Amino acid sequence: MRIDKFLHDQQFGTRTQIHEMIKQHRVILNQDVVDSFKQQVNPTTDEVIVDDQPVGMQMDFVYLMNKPIDVITATTDASQKTVMDLFTQDDFRDDLFPVGRLDKDTTGALLITNNGALAHQLVSPKKHVTKVYEVKVTGQLTDSEIAPLTQGLKLKNGEHVIADSAKIIASDLNETVLEIAIHEGKYHQIKRMIGALGQRVNQLNRISFAGLTVADLKLGEYRQLSKDEVAKLLRS
């Protein structure tokens, strides 16, 4: 692995910033000053020091993406664009995978990681990880009409589902905008719950996952979570 990619993976900055650090002779590899950003490093055996501080290999990576429409939640696909295709060459890793899934026509907060235990924890209904959606629905709904969302609904297949919260954000004769929070995460849960009210979802956007919001990310953009954010997820 190149030294600049290694330090980029450890969140030492952008490639440009890391190249500048190397020019300033601030990076040491096995007691020798690194003079080329193309220098090869073995993260498991080599000693890397930056500004007199040893660098430990970060094995776990977690990214938050604002998933755009018409992109599928998968690692690979022969014919369709996947969320992994949105990663730059610098950030892409073969071991990354999406946590749970968002439908092709659903946008919003999606976590992508290589930590299988963390992913399992975040999608487990027992952990009560909150997911918040902005939902545009056909027709004009009232508070009393959406009350069953938080009281509990029985779906056509007999499943019982319930929302943690549901409120009307905007409403007119043609459309109602709702904010719905759930933790169960059953198959097409939001769409099926709205269907049980006799309405249909026009647009679905997940604005928050496990307390992480995508308000600062444009559609298709992503960012790597900080170590503090990852630690908070592990405690959730």
Secondary structure, 3 states (H helix, E strand, C coil): CEHHHHHHHCCCCCHHHHHHHHHCCCEEECCEECCCCCCECCCCCCCEEECCEECCCCCCCEEEEEECCCCECCCCCCCCCEHHHHCCCCCCCCCCEECCCCCCCEEEEEEEECCHHHHHHHHCHHHCCCEEEEEEEECCCCHHHHHHHHHCEECCCCCEECCCEEEEEEECCCEEEEEEEECCCCCCHHHHHHHHCCCCEEEEEEEEECCEECCCCCCCCEEECCHHHHHHHHHC
